[in-house]
Amino acid sequence: MTLESTLRAAILLGVLLAASPALTQNSNGIAHKVQIDTELQGLTGKELKVIHTTYAPEAKNPRHYHTDYVIFDVTGGTGMVQEDGKPPVTLKAGDSLLIPPGTIHSHWNPSTTEPWAFTEIVIKDKWQRSTVPMQPLGSSTGKGSP
């Protein structure tokens, strides 16, 4: 099974299993709707999360990294993802991106009028924090690495 077909199957499973997903929105204009949050049978200590995320126009998620693999599948709009030390990458509806653990990055919606939406698929260690915020580049705190 290819990564794309696995991704599509996980998204379809999320849609089918989502009875009444909770919607949360933070002050940065980023909304999350958890579609699946379950332990993975046969994989002790692992859980699957499928989250539909929407960025309001000009919303930004500052520098951070994940403790696990995260797959982004863009479902609408256009967004930008930038790993530290690399140029930004544009993601449009139909694009997917795999972010390996420990990859320091940020992502944002460059549009002033349209939302950016994507589904996040995460398989992680249960009880492990998935997202770790980082200090802005040039910060004098010395806390700029994982």
C-alpha positions as CSV (number, residue, x, y, z in Angstrom):
1,M,0.0,0.0,0.0
2,T,1.4,3.4,-1.0
3,L,1.7,6.4,1.4
4,E,-1.0,8.1,-0.6
5,S,-3.5,5.2,-0.4
6,T,-2.7,4.8,3.3
7,L,-3.3,8.5,3.8
8,R,-6.6,8.5,1.9
9,A,-7.8,5.4,3.9
10,A,-7.0,7.1,7.2
11,I,-8.9,10.2,6.2
12,L,-11.8,8.1,5.0
13,L,-11.8,6.2,8.3
14,G,-11.8,9.5,10.2
15,V,-14.8,10.8,8.3
16,L,-16.7,7.5,8.8
17,L,-15.9,7.3,12.5
18,A,-16.4,10.9,13.4
19,A,-19.7,10.9,15.3
20,S,-19.5,14.3,16.9
21,P,-16.0,15.7,16.7
22,A,-15.0,18.5,19.1
23,L,-14.0,21.8,17.5
24,T,-11.4,24.0,19.3
25,Q,-10.0,27.3,18.1
26,N,-7.0,29.1,19.5
27,S,-6.3,32.8,19.6
28,N,-4.0,32.5,16.6
29,G,-7.0,31.9,14.3
30,I,-6.3,28.1,14.1
31,A,-9.3,25.7,14.5
32,H,-8.9,22.0,15.2
33,K,-11.6,19.4,14.8
34,V,-10.5,16.0,16.2
35,Q,-12.0,13.3,14.0
36,I,-10.2,10.3,15.5
37,D,-8.4,9.9,18.8
38,T,-7.9,6.2,19.6
39,E,-5.4,3.6,20.8
40,L,-4.1,1.4,18.1
41,Q,-4.9,-2.2,18.9
42,G,-1.9,-4.5,18.4
43,L,0.6,-1.5,18.8
44,T,1.0,-1.2,22.6
45,G,1.3,2.3,23.7
46,K,0.5,3.9,20.3
47,E,-2.5,6.1,19.4
48,L,-3.9,7.5,16.2
49,K,-5.1,11.1,15.9
50,V,-6.8,12.5,12.8
51,I,-7.4,16.2,13.1
52,H,-9.0,18.6,10.6
53,T,-7.3,21.9,10.9
54,T,-8.4,25.3,9.5
55,Y,-6.2,28.4,9.5
56,A,-8.1,31.7,9.2
57,P,-6.6,34.3,6.7
58,E,-3.1,35.3,7.9
59,A,-3.1,32.8,10.8
60,K,0.3,31.5,11.7
61,N,1.6,28.6,13.8
62,P,5.1,29.7,15.0
63,R,8.2,27.6,15.2
64,H,7.7,24.2,16.7
65,Y,8.5,20.5,16.2
66,H,6.7,17.2,16.7
67,T,7.8,14.2,18.7
68,D,6.3,11.9,16.0
69,Y,5.6,11.8,12.3
70,V,2.9,14.1,11.1
71,I,1.2,13.9,7.7
72,F,-0.5,16.9,6.3
73,D,-3.1,16.4,3.5
74,V,-4.3,19.8,2.2
75,T,-8.1,19.9,1.6
76,G,-8.6,23.6,0.8
77,G,-6.8,26.9,0.2
78,T,-3.1,27.5,0.1
79,G,-0.6,27.5,2.9
80,M,3.1,27.8,3.5
81,V,5.4,25.5,5.5
82,Q,9.0,26.4,6.3
83,E,11.6,24.2,8.0
84,D,14.5,26.0,9.7
85,G,17.2,26.7,7.2
86,K,15.1,26.0,4.2
87,P,12.9,28.1,1.9
88,P,9.2,28.0,2.4
89,V,7.1,25.3,0.6
90,T,3.7,26.1,-0.8
91,L,0.9,23.6,-0.2
92,K,-2.3,23.6,-2.1
93,A,-5.5,21.5,-2.1
94,G,-4.5,17.9,-3.0
95,D,-0.9,18.2,-1.7
96,S,0.5,16.1,1.1
97,L,3.6,16.5,3.2
98,L,5.3,14.3,5.7
99,I,7.1,16.0,8.6
100,P,9.6,13.8,10.4
101,P,10.0,13.9,14.2
102,G,12.2,16.8,15.5
103,T,11.9,18.9,12.3
104,I,11.7,22.5,13.5
105,H,9.2,24.3,11.3
106,S,6.4,26.9,11.1
107,H,3.3,27.1,8.9
108,W,0.9,29.9,8.0
109,N,-1.9,31.0,5.7
110,P,-0.6,33.8,3.4
111,S,-4.0,34.7,2.2
112,T,-5.8,37.8,3.4
113,T,-9.2,36.5,2.4
114,E,-9.3,32.6,2.1
115,P,-8.9,30.0,4.9
116,W,-6.4,27.2,4.5
117,A,-7.5,23.7,5.6
118,F,-5.8,20.4,6.0
119,T,-6.1,17.0,7.7
120,E,-3.3,16.0,10.1
121,I,-2.6,12.3,10.6
122,V,-0.5,11.5,13.7
123,I,0.6,8.1,15.1
124,K,2.2,8.8,18.4
125,D,3.2,7.3,21.7
126,K,0.3,7.5,24.1
127,W,0.7,10.3,26.7
128,Q,3.6,11.8,24.7
129,R,3.2,15.4,23.8
130,S,3.0,15.8,20.1
131,T,3.9,19.4,19.5
132,V,6.7,21.3,21.2
133,P,6.9,25.1,20.8
134,M,10.2,26.7,20.0
135,Q,11.6,30.2,20.7
136,P,11.6,32.6,17.7
137,L,14.8,32.7,15.7
138,G,17.2,35.3,17.2
139,S,15.8,34.8,20.7
140,S,18.3,35.5,23.5
141,T,17.0,32.7,25.7
142,G,19.2,30.1,24.2
143,K,16.2,27.7,23.9
144,G,16.2,27.4,20.1
145,S,16.7,23.7,19.7
146,P,14.8,20.5,20.7
